[in-house]
Amino acid sequence: MPTQRLRSGRDIRAVFAARAARRGAVATVHTRTRGDDGPARVTVVAGRKLGGAVTRNRAKRRLRAALAEVRVPNGTDVVVVAREASLTAPFDRLRAELASLLAERAGAGREARR
């Protein structure tokens, strides 16, 4: 089952309120465990500090493409906040760093999916 998009503003605020974040060079990953085994829900955001609309959208597209190749644990809501390095980092680095940040949060023994 593919990862779903996290769309509701209320759900996104709940992820930030959970205060479980991992900061990397290309992105900051905020997570919240929902307590069910449903598919993971993910959203990518980029603030105006990153640049204009074109720049922000480019960063989000690159991070979404990298996330599509990374395992996200079931029952998890994830908000990925783009950082400036996400614009210029090689794609392999984006993918590796996101996988690392999500693996730290997932913990051992959790069933993960692609």
C-alpha positions in Angstrom: 0.0 0.0 0.0 1.6 3.4 -1.0 2.2 6.2 1.4 -0.7 8.7 1.6 -0.5 12.5 1.7 -1.0 14.2 5.0 -3.4 17.1 4.1 -5.3 18.4 7.1 -3.9 21.4 8.8 -5.1 20.0 12.1 -3.1 16.8 11.5 0.0 18.7 10.5 -0.2 20.8 13.6 -0.6 17.6 15.7 2.7 16.3 14.2 4.5 19.5 15.2 2.9 19.4 18.6 4.2 15.9 19.2 7.7 17.5 19.3 9.5 14.5 17.9 11.9 15.9 15.4 15.2 14.9 13.8 17.3 17.6 12.1 19.5 16.8 9.2 21.4 18.9 6.7 18.8 18.7 3.9 15.6 18.5 6.0 14.0 18.4 9.4 11.7 15.4 9.9 8.8 15.7 12.4 7.0 12.5 13.3 4.0 11.3 15.3 2.8 7.8 15.9 -0.9 7.5 15.4 -1.4 4.2 17.2 -2.9 2.3 14.3 -1.3 0.2 11.5 -2.8 2.2 8.7 -0.6 3.5 5.9 1.9 6.3 6.7 0.9 9.8 5.9 3.5 12.3 4.7 3.7 15.9 3.7 6.6 18.2 2.7 6.7 21.9 3.5 9.0 24.7 2.7 9.0 28.1 4.3 9.5 31.4 2.6 12.9 31.7 4.1 14.0 29.1 1.6 13.2 31.5 -1.4 10.4 32.3 -3.8 7.6 29.9 -4.9 9.7 28.3 -7.7 12.5 27.6 -5.3 10.2 26.2 -2.6 8.4 24.0 -5.1 11.7 22.6 -6.4 12.8 21.7 -2.9 9.5 20.0 -2.2 9.5 18.0 -5.5 13.0 16.8 -4.8 12.2 15.7 -1.2 8.9 14.0 -2.3 10.8 12.0 -5.0 13.4 10.9 -2.4 10.7 10.0 0.1 9.0 7.8 -2.6 12.1 5.6 -2.4 12.3 5.5 1.4 10.6 3.2 3.9 8.1 5.0 6.2 6.7 3.0 9.2 3.0 2.2 9.1 0.9 4.2 11.5 3.1 7.2 11.3 2.4 10.8 10.3 5.5 12.6 9.0 6.1 16.3 8.1 9.3 17.0 6.3 10.5 20.6 6.4 12.9 21.5 3.6 16.2 23.2 4.3 18.4 25.1 1.9 20.7 22.2 1.3 17.8 20.2 -0.2 18.1 22.4 -3.3 21.7 21.5 -4.2 22.4 18.2 -2.5 22.8 15.1 -4.8 19.7 13.0 -4.9 21.4 10.0 -3.3 22.3 12.2 -0.3 18.7 13.3 0.0 17.4 9.7 -0.1 20.1 8.5 2.4 19.5 11.3 4.8 15.8 10.9 4.8 16.1 7.2 5.3 18.4 7.7 8.2 16.2 10.3 9.9 13.1 8.1 9.5 15.0 5.0 10.7 16.1 6.8 13.9 12.5 7.5 14.7 11.1 4.2 13.7 13.1 2.2 16.2 13.8 -1.6 16.1 11.1 -4.1 15.4 8.6 -1.8 13.8 7.1 -3.0 10.6 8.1 -0.7 7.8 6.9 -0.5 4.3 7.9 1.1 1.0 
